[in-house]
Every structure is written in C-alpha cells, then in structure tokens.
Amino acid sequence: MSINKKLPDWVIGLTVTLVFLFITTTGIFDFTVALELKTLDLRSRITASEERDPDIELVVVTDNDISELGPFPWPRDVLALCIDNLALAGAKVIALNILLSEPQEGPGLRAVRHLRASYELSGLAQQGAGLVFYKELSKALAGLDNDSKLYKALEKAGNVVLPISFDLQSSSHDIKAPDFVSRHAFERTEGLDKEGTGYDLKWFSKLEPLVPSFAEVVAGIGHVNFFKDQDGYVRNQDHVLGYLKDIYVPSFSLAIVKVFKNLKNEDMTVVFGEGINLRISPSSVVNVPVIDSHMRTPIKWSEGPAAGFHQTPFVKVLKNQVQTSLFRDKIVIIGATALGISNSFATPISGNLPAVEVVANSVANILNQNFISRPDWLPIIEIFILAVFGFFITLVLPRMNAELGAFTGLGLVVGYFGIGTALFLFSNTWLRVAPSILLLVIGYVLLISKRFLSAGKTKEDGVAHSSELNELTDFPSRSQGSFNLVLEEFRRLPLEEGKTKDLLYTMGLGYEQNGQFSKALATYGLIVEHGGNFKDLNERVRRLENMDASLSDGSWSGRQDDEGTPVAMETMPSFERYELMRELGRGKTGVVYEAQDTRTKQIVAVKAVNLAEFGEGIADEVADRIFREAESAGLLTHPNIVSIYDFGKENGLVYISMEYVEGQDLGHYTRPGHLLPLRETLDIVAGVADTLEYAHSKGVVHGDIKPANIIRIKKTSDVKLTDFGIARVMPSSKHKRGMEPGFPYYMSPEQLSGKKTDGRSDVFSVGVLLFEMLTGQKPFKGDDISDLMLSIARDRHPSAKALNPTVPRIVERIIDRSLEKDIESRYQRAGLMAEQLRKVVAKIDEVVAQKRAGF
C-alpha cells in the first residue's frame, strides 16, 4: 500500500472512519461480515450450554443400528413399530426427521396386488373356496404393505410431525399447493409490504413430494431446509418460507413446538420484519425473533455433537429395551447420525453436526425462549462505538508513539470484544464487534506505516530523485501502467545522469528477456537520443533491429492471437505409443493432435509441450509440474470434463493423452453474428460453473477458464472442459524463447497479482465468459498487456445490458457479482452462480410454456 507521506494523520484517520461508517450503515462492500461471523462462532462456542434439555429426546439411527437391521432405508414397518413403541411410552410429540417422498412398494407387493385385482375381476372371490383364497390373498397383501402399517401407526399415535423439503435444484414448479401444505401453513400474517408479500422472505415454487396418505393423518408438517452463510456454515433457522404465491410454510422445528404446546393455526402469527408470535395461552405470547427482513432467526447452540441432548439408539426403542419413562410427555425426534445416511452441516459448534441435532437446537430455543437477538437500538450503539474508535485513530493515536498506541489499541480491542462476549453470554445480544476492531487495526497500520516511512525520508533532492526513478522502473514490472506513460515519465528526468541511464538499461533488459523486443528497442532508443553509446547498447540495438526485421518478414511460424505466440513445432513429432494423425490446434501451452493409441486402437487427443521452448534449468521443473497437475486432473471423473488417460516424456517433449471430443470451442460463439440464444448461453455457462464446483470440491482449480478451453460437443450440444490446471503451472512467458506474453482477458485480479488463488478465481473467469457470450465483447480491454491488466484490477466492466438490451437485469446482476474485484463479494462457490443461472433458465422455460399454452 502506497501512503502519501505529506498527508496529515487526521485526514487518513477521518477517511478510514468515513469508509467504515459507510459500509456499516449501507452494507455495500462490507468486507467485515466474514470476520464478524467468525467472532459470532467464537462467542457461540464460549457460551454453548452444557445442560441437556429435559423436554427433548433424540432417537438416532447409528452405524450399529445399520449393522444389525441392514442397509437404510429400512422397510417402513420398522418405522411403524418404533412409532408404536414411542406412543405406548407416552411421548407427547414424535418428530420423524426422515423424508417420506414416495410409496415403498416392492416387486412382491405389486405382484400380489395385481393378482388380487385379477381374482376379483374373475368373480371367483364371491363364495366357497374362492372366498377363502381371496381372504388369504388379502391377508398376504396386508402383510407386504409396509406403507399401510406405517399409515396405521401414524394415525394411531396422532402426534407425529413429518418433514417436507423444498426442491432448490429443479427448474419446474408446482401448479397448485397440496392440501396438506395449506392445512398446516400459517393463516395469520401482519406487516406485509405494499405488494402483499413478506419483504425479502425466501420464496420457492417446487416442493419435494410427501406420500399423501401419510400427510392426511399426521399432527404437523414443517420444512427442513437450512440455508448456509457465505462460508458454508449453518447459523440460522428460517422459521417461515414462502411457497407459490401466498402460502407461508412453518419450519419443522416450529411445527414440533406447535403440537407440543397444543397450538392451533390461529395461535401463530407471522409479523414480517419482527418475528413469529405464538399465543401459548390467552395471557402469554412467545415471540420468536428475527434479525433481518429475510426472517432469519440465529440458532443458540448447545454443546455438540451428541452432548446437548440425550440420545437413544433406534434398535433399543425398536426392541423396547429402554424405560418408558424416558420418553413420557417429551418431544422425541427420530433422525440419523450414521455416516453416509445422515444429512450433516458445518455449524459454529461442530464441522459435522447431524441435521437431527440442528433441529433439536432450534426446538430448544423456542421452548426455552433462548434466542440470539439484535434489538432496534443496537445498531445505533455500534455506530457510536465506531465513531469513538474513529475519533481515537484520527485525533488521539497521532499524538502517541507506536508502542503506546499499540497497547492502547490492543486494550480497546480486548475490551470491546469482552463487552460483546458478555452481552452474548448474559442476554444473548449479538453486538457486531468486527467493524470497530478492523477500523482500529487498519487505522493503526496505516498511521504507523506512514510514520516509519516519513522517518526514513531524507530531504536531499538526490535521494528523492533516486526514489522516483526506482518507482518508475518498478512500474512496468508490476504491470500497473502503460509502457508509453513510463517512457514519458523518463523523458521528464535528466537523462544525462548515469543512474537514469542505468535504470533505463535495466528496464530494456527486462523487456528483452520477456520477448518484448519492440519495447526494448524503444527503451534503448531513449538512451541513444541523449548521449551516444552506453555499455553494449549499440550492439544490442543492432541485434534487436535484425530480429525485429526477421519477425516482420514472416520467418516466425505459427498463428498469432490473443493468447500469445503459439509454440513452434515445425514437424509433427512421434511417440512410441501414439500415432499422430493430424494437428487439431495450437496455443501458448502446446500443440494438440488427433492420434490413435496403438495399444487400444482408441482415437485420442494428444497435447505436446516442447521443453526446448524453455530456458536451461527450468525444463525439468516444467515437466514435473505438468505431470503433477495432470495427475491431479486425471482424478476428476465428470461427464463435462475431458478425461486424461496418460502422460509422459519422450524425445524432449512432454505429452498428455486425453479424451478426443468432436466439437467446437466456445470461442466461435463469442463473435458478433454467432452468439447463441440467451437460454442456451445461460445453460452452457451454468454447466461450466457446475463442473467447476465439482472440481473445486476435489481441491482442483482450473486456473485458465476461457472459450478456447471449453468444447461444445457437436452431437449433443453439451460442453466439456479441458486443460485443467495446465496453463496455471506453466512458467511466465519470460522463460520461453521468443514468446510474446498472452493477453490475460479471463484472469482474475488476484491471479494477475500473483496471489494464491482458489475456486473464486475461476468464478471471475466464468463471469468474463458469460459477459462475452452474451455481448460479443470482452469486459476488459487495453492497448497493451499493461493497460489490460490495469483495467482488470481497477476498472468497472461495462453494462452487459447496454451492449445487448435483451440481457435481463437479473443476468446482469449475476455477471456483476461474478466480476467483483473484492474476492469476498464474489460468488463464494461456482455452484452458487450455477444455481442462480438455472433459476433464470427455469423462469425462461416457464414464460415460454405459458406463451405456448396461450396465457
């Protein structure tokens, strides 16, 4: 970070304070959220209750249960027997946290049912031996019908609550809500907005099915959807979700409490923006608070896993091996904890907490009225503390030495975090501490850094002049400006000085080693203009002029494009195992051939990288890095990833054998006149993002997403990704002989700056791809590579809708988020971007279907 040493300390402090006040009050570019969530997690762990809730018992399906009863899911008569036993034991509520989406019909049941129907039609079942046989047949049918047994158990118990789940992936939608959903939905709502909806409430249109007969006899139904924060953690419970147009579905936890407290629909009121009111008695109302307009309620956690609630193995309940008093008048939640079948979440108290325990925590919060809250007055206090800390760094810290400032600042940080923890411990109040703490830390670092920089400054003009020159020569190496601007800055300096010529000479050597001969010539020419020969300058200029002339005459083979100079491979190489048939294409990382595997006779694609293109001492390192990356990419098994079969080194070439795909890369569809329809483009890019989500989950980052590395299959129009990680491991162009560096149109800002990248860098590249496929233009441009890199790092991309008016606003917002410079503001996972794109595709399909139907 560059700090103007003449800038007053109070200006720096005030500026930082105003920035933090802006992001805190508006939420725009709020980079403090991630740290705040981690401090909330720490406070949750510190204050987690060690006492087990006396009203809640968990019956859990463990690995031992599966070993004894067989693979899960079990026949439903097993669940029926468990429910019967719990009902007999006096359980007040039985919550079955297992989705019952479809009827459970085996081939035997279907055969007997068909046989009985045929026998009835034959007329033999009316009398005599035929009637006896018919009764035996009906008895056999009843013995096989496990759903009927479960239905009877649910009806007999009369206190069972079942879960439902909204389908978050399907592009289809329900036309009409099932009756059981309407019957168990909220009837009373208050505080709707002008459009008659619940503010920013989450809305869904597709519900996973529930066996209708079960739904008719249960006491309660609620959704079991939990939504993760940006870091993948579950911290909140959405106690109400919107369904279709005007149906408000309660959470599974709330449905359990409703049955436990004998509440009716009219006893539950949704107050949008405030919470949910439960009228426990005519004089007692419990409010389930929310913290925002999305109607989210933070969960107050107990110790876990397997610590906050008493757990009984499923088999013991099935065999009546427990005392009935254990369940009497209690809420019993049945769910899985066994590996492989349990739905688990990362939470503040555990990185792998079973869903049944998440539900239990949420239920306990309501029963005990133990909620994390953010009162209306709290944001005012937070702004006040932020202003106090801002006053400290603006007017107080500048008057302190570094040591005293550090101790005072540390005291403020510890004290404020202590207050936040105390409020959380004693009143469950969530005080946001991260913004004020970060303000203090950043303000301290900036002011103290400026102080030390100023202390090292000398008033001598010569030293100042030297500093300016060093800054200029470092300018192009960091790619923070254009070449012409740098030369203009040098022209203003006294070139008669030897130091100036030394710096220009060094800069010219850098361009020459990087293969940018024309820029090297221009740099050397500036020295020649002011004083004749310098070192071996005349010889270098003569050699470069000859080289430049030979390049202009066309003696350099290969096609030049945006990706840089292709590798030179004049003749088709040969490999022992592969018979090369024809060249498919070439780029900066190698040449790709169609080939036949002489052992399997399979047609494959072979990419060859000529190690001679690299300088001595680096070729072996390049080969090893390519092998490591190819080995990692070879572990990826996905229908949309080109499979890697083999790799090796032969005759000075590194080769990679991979799946041969007939098709055309997406580069063809980024040119005006060749753009694909909107829906097809969104579907393709969503598929690319989904594929990257899979690769990232395996720890593999692509690092070179661009149209040329995505092939649209000719027959199916599906896409396949290739070159996983290969470009990322290749050394920079300065290590390759005669190479002009490629234009990094698709690189993320952090990738350009040399920082360690993760999947979010690929998300940025996908955003560039989507922009280009919709508009036919690249979002970032520059006259040379320096300008382009500066544009990617600093400039706002143009509006996609302005370039192509048919682009919907929602798609433009998806592009905008994927192209955020701040990596934390970007989609945190490629899968999230894919999910948003598929929702748009689903909406397009819905509109098209309505038009075809005549609506």
N, C-alpha and C positions, 0 to 999 in steps of 0.2 A: 504494500500500500504506500502510495506516494503522498507525503504530507507537506504542504506549503509551510516552510519554517517561519515565514513572516506573518502568518495568520495568527491573530490573537487567540489565546487559550479559550476565552469566553465564547468566541464565535464557534469554535469547534464543539465545545460543550453544549451550547444552545442548539446548534444544528442537529447533533445526535439526539438531544432531548426531543426536539420537534419531530424528528423522524419516528422515534418510538411512540410519541403521543399519537401521531397519525396512524401508524399501523395498528396500534392498540384500540383506537376508537373506531376505525373503519374496517379492520380485518384484512385490508388489502396488503398483499405481500408479507403477511405475518409469519416471519420465519421463527418466531418464538414458540409456535404451537408444539413442535416436536419435543423441545426441551421441557415445556410445561407438562406434557403428558407423562414424560419420564419422572418428573418430580411428583406428579399425582400418583404414579405407580409406587414410588418410594414411600409416600405417605400412606398409601393403602396397605402396603406390607407392614409398615410400622404399627398401624392401628388395627390390623386384622384380628378379629375376635377368636379366642381360643376355646370359648364355651360352645358346646353343641346345643343346637336349637331343640327344645323339648317337644315341639309340636310337629317335627318333620322327621320321617324315617325314610331311608333310601333302601330299596331292594335292587341290587345290582347284578347284572349278568357278567360274571367273571370268566377268566380263562379256564378255571377249574370247572365251572358250570358247563362250558362248551365241551370240555374233555369228557364229562360224564353224560351229557344229554345229546351230544352230536353237534354238527355244524348249525350255525344260526343263519337264517331264521328257522325256528322250530315250528312244528305243526301247531296250529292255533288252539288245539285242545289243551296244550301245555299252558298257554297263557290263560285259558279259561279256568283251569284248575287252580292256578296261582291266585287269580282274582277271587274265585270262590273261597279259598282259604283265608285271604285277607278280609273278605266281607264277614266271614264267620268269626274272625278275630276281633271284629269291631272297628276296623279302620273307618274313619269318618269320610275321607276322600281317598280314592285310588286314582292316581295320575299315571297313565301308561305312556311314557315318553318314547313310544315306538310308532312310526308311521305305518298305518294300515291302508295302503293305497289301492290294492287290488284284491279281488277274491282269491282264496287259496284253494285251487282245485287241482287235484292230482289226476292222472290218467284213469286210475281205478274208480274214482268218484264219477268222472264223466261217463265211463262205460256203464256203471250200474244205473246212473240216472237215465241214460239213453235206453237201457234195457227195460227199466220200469215204465218209461213212457211208451215204448213199443208194446209192452204187455198190456197196458191199459187200452191201447187202441185195438188190440186183438179181441177184446171182450171176454177173455178167459179169467179175468180177475174178479168176476162178479159172485161166484159161488163155488162151493165144494173145494176140491183140491187146488183149483186155480186161485181161490181166495186165500187159502193158507200160504201158497207160494208167494202170492202178492204181498202178504204181510211180512213174510220172511225177507223178501226183497226190499221192502220199505225199511225194515229194521237194519239191514246191511247198509242201506243208503244213509240212514241216520248215524250209524257208527263211523262212516267215512267222512261225513260232512263236518269238518272241524270248524268252519265258519259259523255253522248253526250252533255248535257248542259254545263258541265264544259269544255269539249273539245272546244266548240264554244267560250266560254268566254276566254280561254287561247289563242286561235287563233286570236280572235278579238282584244284583248289587245295588243298582240305582244311584250310585255315587261316583261313577267312573268319569274321568275327564280325559279326552283324547286330543292329540295334537294335529294340526294341519300345517301345511307349509306352502308358501308362495313360490311359484316357479320363476326363478330370476334369470333363467337362460333362454327359455322358449320364446320364439318370435310370435307365436299365436296368442290369442286371448279368448277369454270366456265371453259368451254372448249374454248369459244370464247367470246370476249367482245361485248356487244350490240353496234349497230351502233351509238346510240345517245351518248354513252360514248366516243367513238373515235372522234366523231364530235366536242365535247366540251372539249376534252383533250388538254394539252399543245402540240404544234407542234415543238417548238424551245427549245433545251436544249444545255447547254455548261458545260464543266468541268466534263464529265463522267470519271469514273475510267477505268482501263485497261480492265475490263470485260464488259464495256459498260453499267454499272448500276450506280445509283446515290448514291455512298458511302454507308452510313448507313441509307438510306431512308427506311421508313416503307413500306413493300410490302404486298399486300393482293391478294387473288385469288377468293374470293366469294363476290358478290355484291347482296344486297337485291333488289328484283325486283322493277321496276317502270312501271306503265301502259304505254305500248308502244305508244298508240295514243297521250297521253299527252306529252311524250318526243319528239314527232315529231314536235310539234308546239310551244314549249317554246323557250324563247330567251337565256336562260342559264341554266346550270346544274352544281352543285358542291357538294362535300361531306360534311356531317355534323358530322363527327367523331371527338370527342375530347378525348385526352388521359391524364389520371391522373398521377401526380407525385407519388412518393413512399408513401406520406402521404395522398393520396386520393384527393388532390386539383388539379383543372384545372388552369394552369397558362399560357399555351402556345396554339398557333394555328398552326397546320401543314397545311400550305397552298398548299402543294403538297404531294400526296401519290402515291405509285407505285401500279399498277394493272396488274395482269398476268405477261407478260414478259417485255413489253416496253411501257406501257401506263402510262402517268403521269396525274393524275386527280387533278384539282384545288379544293380549298375549296369553300364552299357555299359563304363565305364572298367575296372571290376573284371573283367568278362568278357574284356576285351582282355589284361589282365595275366595272367589265368588261362591263356590259350592261349600267351602269350609265355613263361611260366615252366613250361609243360607240367604244370600242376597238375590234379589230379582233384578231384571233388566232396568227397571225404573229406579233402582237404588244406585245405579252407576251413571255418572255424568262426565263426559269429556269436556273440559274447558280449555280450548285451544290457546296455547301460549302460556298456560298456567299449570295444568296437570289434570289428574283424574280424581274426582270426588267419589268416595264410597260411603254411603249412608249406612253405617253399621247398626244404628238404632235411631229412633226419632230425635234423639238429642246428641248423637255422636256421629261426626263425619270425619273420615280419614282422607287426607289429601295426599295423593301420590304425585310429587312434584316433578317438573321437567326443567331442563336448563336452557332450552332454546326453542325456536319456532318449529324445529323438526320433531318436537315432542319426545326427546330422548331423556331417559332417567338413568343417571350413573348408578352402577351397582356398588353397594358397600359390601366388601368381601369378608368372608370368614376364612380361617386357616384352611389350607387345602394343598393338594388333593387328599381325600379320604380322612380329613381331620375335622372339618367343620360340622359334619353330620354323621350320625351313626349309620352304618351300612350293614345289611344282612345279605348274604349270598342268595341268589334266586333259588337254588336247589333246596336249601334249608326250608324256605317258605313252601316250596312245592311238596316236600315230604313232611310238613308240619313238625319240623324239628326245632321250633322256637316257641317261646311262651307267647300266648295270645295277648297278654298284657302289654307286650312290646309295641303293638300296633293300635291298641284301643284308643278311640277318639283322636287319632292323629292323621296327618296328611302322609300318605305313603306314595312315594314317587318311584316308579319302576323304570330303569334305564340301564344302558350298557356301559361298562368300564373296560371290557376286554379289548385287547389290541386287535385292530383290524375291523372291528364292527362298531366301535364307539365313535361318535362324532365329537371331536375334541377341539378346544380353542386355546389360543395363547391369551392369557389374562395377566393382570398385574401380580397375582399370587402364584401362578404356575404357567409354564410354557405349553402345557398339555393337559388342560383341565377338561374332564368329560362333560358333555352337554348336560347330563342329569344333575351335576353339581352346580353348573351355572344357573339352571332353572331353580334349584333349591336355594341358592343365594338370593335370587330375585324374589322368591316367595317369602323368605325370611325377612327381607327388607320391608315388605308390605305388612306382614303380620306384626312385626316389632316397631313399625313406623320409624325405621332406622335408615334414613335417606341422606345421600350427599346433596347438599343444596347450594344454590348461589342466590342469596337474597337480592332484591332490586337495588338496595343501597350499596352492595359490594363493589360494582364497577366504579362507583364514584370514589370509594376509598382507594381502589387500585390506581386510578388516575392521579389522585392526590399523592400517593407514595411515589409514583413515577415522577411527578413534578418535584417532590422533595429530593429524590436521588439526582434529578436533572440539575437542581439548584446546587447540589453538592459538587458535581463534576464541572459545573460552569463557573462558580464563584469561590468555592472552598478548596477544592483539590488543587487548582493552580497555585495556591499560597502554601502548599505543603511540599516537603521533599518526597522523593519516591518511596522511601521506607515508611514514613508516617502515613502517606496516602494509601499504601498497600495494607497496612494494619487497620487503618480506619475503614477502608473499603471492605476488607475481609470481615470486620466486625459488623458492618451493616448487612452484608450478605448472610452471615450466620444468624444474625438477629432476626432478619426478615423471614428467612426460611423457618426459623424456630417458631415465629408467630404463626406462619401458615400451617405448620405441623400441629401446633397447639389448638388452633381453631378447628382443624380437621379431627383431632383426637377428642376434643370435648364437646363440639357442637356439630360435627360433620359438615362444616362450612369449607367450601373449596375456594380458597384465596389464590388467585393467579400470582405466582412469585417470579416466573421466568422473565417476563418483560423488564421488570425493575432490576433484577440481578444482571441480565445481559446488558442493560443500559449502563450499569455501573462498571462492568468488566470492560466493555468496548470503549466507554469514555476514558477509563483509566489507561488502557493500552494506547489509545490514540494520543492522549496528552503526554504521557511519559515517553512514548516513542518520539514525539516531536521535540521534547526537551533534550533527549540524548542526541538527536540529530543536530539540533541547534548547538549543543555543547561542542560537537566535533567540527563545527564550521569555522573556517578561518576567514578573516576579512581580506586576505590578499587576492587580488584580481586574478593572478596567475592560477591559483588553485581553483578558484571559481570557474575560470575558463576551462581548465582541465576537466572539471566535473561535467561541464556542459558537453564537452567533446565525448566523454565516456558515455554520456546519456544518449548521444546521437548514434554512436556505433552499436550500442546495445539495442537501439530502436528496431532495426530490421531483423535482428536475430530473434527478437521476441515477437515478431510479426504484429506490431502494434501501429503500423502506419504504412504509407505507400513509399515506394522507392524514390519517386520524384520529389516528394516532400523532404526526404532525408538529404538528397543532393542539394536542394535549395537551401536547407539549413546550413550545410557545409559551405556554400558559396558566400554566406554572410560572415564567415570566420576568416581570420588572417591565415591564408594557406602558405604564407612564406615560412611559418614556424614549422620546424622539423616534426614536432609532436603531432600537428594536424595531419601532415603527410603520412606519418606512421599509422595513424588511425585509419585514414583513407585506404592505405595499402593493405592493412589488416582486413578491412571490410571487403575490399576487392578479392582478396584471397578466399574469404568465406563464400562469396558468390561463385567464384571459380570452382571451388571444391564441391559446391552444391549443384554444379552443372548449369548455372545461370550465366552463360558466357557473355550475353549482350549487356547485362547489368555490370558484370566485372569490367568490360571494356569501358562503359560509361564512367565507372568509378575511377579507373586508372586514367582516363582521359582528363578528368578534373585536375589530377596531379600534373599531368603533362602541360596543361594550359598555364600553369603557374611555376614554371621553373625547370623545364628540360628533364633530363634523365634523373631517375631516383631508384637506387638499388638496381635490380634486374628488370626494371619496368619496361624498357624498350623491347627486350627480348620477349617478355610476357605478352605485350600488346601485339607484336608481330605474329606470335604463335596463335593467339586468340583470333586475330583477324583472318588468318588462313583457315582456322577451324570453322569460323562463322561462315566463310565463303563456301567451304565444302558442304556444310549443312544446307545452305541456301540452294546449292546445285542439286540437291536431292540424293546425295550419297548415303543419307541415313535411312535405313529401311524401316518399314513399319508404319502403321496408321497413327496419326496424332489426334487425340481427342481430349475431352475434359478430364479424363482420368490420368493424364500424363503420358509420357512416351512409352509405348509398348516395349516389352523386352525384345531384343534382337535374337532371332533364331533362324538363320538363313536356310538351313536344310532340315528336313523332318528327321528327328532323332530316332533311334531304335532302342527297344528294350527286349530283354530275353523273354519275358512272359507275355508282352502285349505287342500285337501287330497293329501299328498305326495306319489308319485308312485315309483320313483327311483332317485338315485343320478346321476347327469349329469357331475359334475366336482367340483373340489375344488382348491382353491388358497389361497393367503395370506389375501384376504379380506373377505372370507366366502366360504360357500358351496352352490352350485346351484342344485336344484331338479326339476324334472318334476312333475307337480302337476295338480290337477283338481280343478277348482273353484266350490265349492259345490252349489253356488247360480246360476251361469250361465252355469255350466257344461262345461265351456271352458277350454281347455288344456293351461296351462301357465307354465312359469318358475319362480321359487321362489328362491331368494338368501337369505340365512340366515346368520346372523353375531352373533356369540356368545359373548355377553357382558362380560361373565365371563373370557374371554381371556384378558381383560384389567384390569389394577390395580384399586383399590378402588379410588373413587373420580373422575375418568375420564370416567366411563361407561356412565353416563347420558349425559355428554358432547358429547361423541362419537355418541350416539343415536340422539341427537338434530342436530348435524352437518350432519349426514347421511340423516335425514328427510329433512333438508333444501336443501341439494344437490339433493335429489330425487325429491323434489317438483319442483325445477328449471328445472331439466332434463325432468320431466313429461310434461312440457310446450312445449317441442320440438316435432313438428309434421313433420316428414320427412320419405319418403319411405326407406331410408337407415339407420334409427336409430331405435333400438329396443324400442318399446313403453313401458312406465311404466304405470301400471294400478292402483296399490295400494301399500301402505306401512304402517307399524305399528310395534308395540312392544308387544310381548306376551311370557310368560314363560321365561323371561330373554334373549330372542332373538329378534333382530331387523330383520324384513323381508321386502323384496321388491318383489312385484309381477309384472312380466313383460311379454311381448310377447314371446311365445315359437317359436323358429326358428329351423327347421331341417337343419342341415348342418355341416360343419367342419370349425374350426377356421383356420386362415391363417398360424398358426404355422406348420401345416402339409406341407405347400408349401415353407418353408424356408430351408428344409433339402436337401442336395445334392441327386440327383436322383428323387426328387419330385418337382423340380422347374417348374413353369408354363411357357408357351411360352412368349416371350418378349412383344408382343402386348397385351396379356391378362393381364400380370402383370401391364403394364402401365395403362391400362384401369381401373383395380381394384384400383390402388393407386390414380388415378385421381378422381375416385368416392369417395374414402375416403376423399381426400382433398376438393372436392366439398361439401361433407356432413359437414365437419368441418367449411367451410366458412359459411354455413347456421347457425350452432350452434354459431359460434363467433358473427354473426350478431345479435343474440338474447342475447348476453352477457354471453354465457356459454362456458367455456373452458373445454376440456375433461380431460387433465392432466395425462392420462395413456394410450396413444396410443401404442399398441403393438399387435403382431399377435394374441395372445390369446383373445383379446377383439374385434376382427373383424371376423365375421362369414360369410363364403361363402355358400350361400343357395344352397341346393342340387339340386333343380329342375331347377332353373333359372340361377345359377352361379353369381347372384347379391350378393352384400355384405351388411351386416348390422353391425353397430357399437353398442357396448353395454358398460356398466359400466361408463357412463358419470359422471365424477367428483367424483366417489365413492372412488377410491384409493387416490385421491387428498385430501379428507377430513379425511382419516384415520390417526391416530397419528403414529409417528415413531415407529419402532419395539421395542424400549426400553420400551414402555408402555405395550407391550404384553408379557405374561408369556411364557418363553421357546422359544421365537421366534428368529430365526437367520435372520438377515436382508436380504432382497432380493437383487439380483444384478440389479442395475438400468440401464440396457443396453440401454433403449429407452428414458431416461430422458435428457433434455436439460441442458447445463451448468448453466443457470440461475436458473433452477429448483433444481439442485443439491446444489447450493449455498444458497438456501432458499429465494431467491429474489421473489418479486411478479411477477407472470407470466401472459402472455396474449396469444392470439392465435398463436403468433410466436413460442412459446414453443412447441405447437402441431406440427407446421411445421417441427421443428427439428426432432421430433419423427417420423413423416411421412417419412422424409429423411432416417432415420435409417431403417425403414420398407422397403422402396424401395431398399436400398442397400442390405439388407438381402435376399429379394425375388429374386433379380437378381443374387446374387453371392453364396447364401447358407452359407454366413459367416456374423458375426456381425462386424460392422466397428470399434468398440472399445472393447478392451479386457483387462483383468487384472487377476493376480494370486489371488487377493482377492478384496474385495469391495473397499478398499482404492486405489489400483492400477487402478481399473476400473474407479473410479470417477476422479482420476487424469488424466487418458487418455482422458476421455470425455472433461474435462476442458481445456486440453493443447495440446494434440497430434492431428496431422493431420491424418484423416482417410486414409486408403489405396485406391489405384485407383480401382474403380469398373471394369474398362475395363481390367486392368492387371489380375484380378481374373476371369473375364469372357469376353474373347475377342469379343463376339457377342454383347456386350453392346455398342450402338452408342455413339459417342463423345458428342452429344447434350444431351443425357440422363445423361452422366457422369457430364456434367456441371450443369444440374438441381440438381443432387444429391449434388454436391459440394456447390451450393448456399444454399440449404436447410440445410446443415450441418455446415454453417458458425458459428464460435464461437461468433462473433460480431452480436448481435441481429438485428442491423440496416442494416447489409449487407445481412441478410437472406431475403427470400421472406416475404414481409410485410403482406401478406394475403395468406391464404391457397388457395383461389380462383386463385391467380396468378400462383401458382405452378400447379394447376389443368389445367389451360389454356395452359401452356407450354407443359404439358404431352399430352394433347389432340391434340395439333398441331403435335407432333411426331406420335401419333396414326393415325392421318389423313394422314400423309406422308407415313406411312407404308401401309395403305389401298390403297393409290394412286399408290405406287410401285407395290403392289400385283395385282391391277386391270390392270396396264399396262402390266405386265407379262402375265396375263391371256388373254389379248387382242392381245398378240403377238408382242408388241413393244419392 
